[in-house]
Every structure is written in C-alpha cells, then in structure tokens.
C-alpha cells in the first residue's frame, strides 16, 4: 500500500530558512531508516512558492488562469513529500510518527495520505 507523507509548508520553508545541521541530520537519519526498512519509494523537498505557478480553472472547460508565486497562505502549501510502500495504514502511521518535526521550529505539520 502506497502512502504519502505530505510535509506542509511554513513561514520558514517559504522563506528558505531550513538550513539547520541538527534538522538535516535528523531527517537524513529518518530517510536512511526508511531506505533500510525497504519502504521508501521517493522523498523530495520542494522549492518555496516564490518559484512556482498556480493554475486555477474558474470555468468548466475553460482555460486556466495562471498566477505566479509567492502564495501568501503557507497553510495550503507543500514543502516536500515522502512516498512509502507499506503493508497497512497502521504501519504507515507508525512510520509517520517517527518523522522528526520537518520544519524544526515547532511548526511542522504532516498529512498522511493513502495513494490510489
């Protein structure tokens, strides 16, 4: 079963302020543990929304409206993701609970979502 750990963006990730040796070390160890367990499919961080576009489709069958970042509400943004392949929803939650605060400033938020 595929699950995605969606790391939500924060003011720090949107400001490109995540360079902390202790955070990098903790996340590297977590990723190494996932690889060693044979369940990590992919893990990637995303650039801040200042380097992004958003496409909205306001009309059925209409052309999209393109907006260039940055986007103001960081609660709606994603800073990165980890895709894992596990046996159950419970196992996915177990691994999600092992992830350190991905923002490292007490503002981390992770959504755990099953992939179709």
C-alpha positions as CSV (number, residue, x, y, z in Angstrom):
1,X,0.0,0.0,0.0
2,X,1.4,3.4,-1.0
3,X,1.2,6.3,1.4
4,X,2.5,9.8,1.0
5,X,3.7,11.8,4.0
6,X,2.9,15.4,2.8
7,X,5.1,17.9,4.6
8,X,3.2,21.2,4.9
9,X,5.0,24.4,4.2
10,X,5.7,27.0,6.9
11,X,6.9,30.6,7.1
12,X,10.4,29.2,7.5
13,X,10.2,26.8,4.5
14,X,8.7,29.5,2.3
15,X,11.5,31.9,3.4
16,X,14.0,29.2,2.5
17,X,15.1,29.1,6.2
18,X,15.6,25.4,6.9
19,X,19.3,25.2,6.9
20,X,19.9,23.7,10.4
21,X,22.5,21.0,10.9
22,X,20.5,19.2,13.6
23,X,17.4,19.2,11.4
24,X,19.3,18.0,8.4
25,X,20.9,15.2,10.5
26,X,17.6,14.1,12.0
27,X,15.8,14.0,8.6
28,X,18.8,12.2,7.0
29,X,18.6,9.5,9.7
30,X,14.8,9.2,9.2
31,X,15.3,8.8,5.5
32,X,18.1,6.2,6.0
33,X,15.8,4.2,8.3
34,X,13.1,4.2,5.6
35,X,15.6,3.0,3.0
36,X,17.0,0.4,5.4
37,X,13.5,-0.9,6.0
38,X,12.9,-1.1,2.3
39,X,9.8,1.0,2.2
40,X,10.9,4.4,0.9
41,X,9.9,4.9,-2.7
42,X,10.8,8.5,-3.1
43,X,11.5,11.6,-0.9
44,X,11.8,15.2,-2.2
45,X,11.7,18.7,-0.9
46,X,10.1,21.5,-2.9
47,X,11.3,25.0,-3.7
48,X,9.4,27.8,-2.0
49,X,6.2,29.0,-3.7
50,X,8.1,32.2,-4.8
51,X,9.5,29.9,-7.5
52,X,6.1,28.4,-8.5
53,X,3.0,28.9,-10.6
54,X,-0.6,28.1,-9.7
55,X,-3.2,27.2,-12.3
56,X,-6.9,27.8,-11.4
57,X,-9.8,26.6,-13.6
58,X,-12.6,29.0,-12.9
59,X,-14.9,27.9,-15.7
60,X,-15.9,24.4,-16.8
61,X,-13.8,23.5,-19.9
62,X,-12.3,27.0,-19.7
63,X,-8.7,27.9,-19.9
64,X,-6.7,28.0,-16.7
65,X,-5.8,31.3,-15.0
66,X,-2.1,31.3,-14.2
67,X,-0.8,33.1,-11.1
68,X,2.9,33.4,-10.3
69,X,4.1,32.8,-6.7
70,X,4.7,33.5,-4.0
71,X,1.5,32.4,-2.5
72,X,0.5,34.1,0.8
73,X,-1.2,31.3,2.8
74,X,1.5,28.8,3.7
75,X,-1.1,26.5,5.3
76,X,-2.2,25.5,1.8
77,X,1.3,24.8,0.5
78,X,3.5,21.7,0.5
79,X,7.2,21.9,1.3
80,X,8.0,18.2,0.4
81,X,6.9,14.7,0.5
82,X,7.9,11.1,1.2
83,X,6.3,8.2,-0.6
84,X,6.4,4.9,1.3
85,X,5.2,1.4,0.4
86,X,4.0,-0.4,3.5
87,X,1.6,-3.3,4.4
88,X,-1.1,-1.3,6.2
89,X,-2.4,2.1,7.3
90,X,-1.2,1.3,10.8
91,X,2.3,0.7,9.6
92,X,2.2,4.0,7.6
93,X,1.1,5.8,10.7
94,X,3.9,4.2,12.8
95,X,6.5,5.5,10.3
96,X,4.9,8.9,10.1
97,X,5.1,9.2,13.9
98,X,8.9,8.5,13.7
99,X,9.5,11.5,11.5
100,X,11.1,14.4,13.3
101,X,9.5,17.9,13.1
102,X,10.2,18.5,9.4
103,X,10.4,22.3,10.0
104,X,12.5,22.1,13.1
105,X,10.9,25.2,14.6
106,X,7.9,23.6,16.3
107,X,5.7,24.5,13.3
108,X,5.9,21.2,11.4
109,X,2.8,19.6,10.0
110,X,2.5,16.3,8.1
111,X,-0.5,14.9,6.3
112,X,-0.5,11.1,5.8
113,X,-2.5,10.2,2.7
114,X,-3.0,6.9,1.0
115,X,-2.3,6.9,-2.7
116,X,-4.8,5.3,-5.1
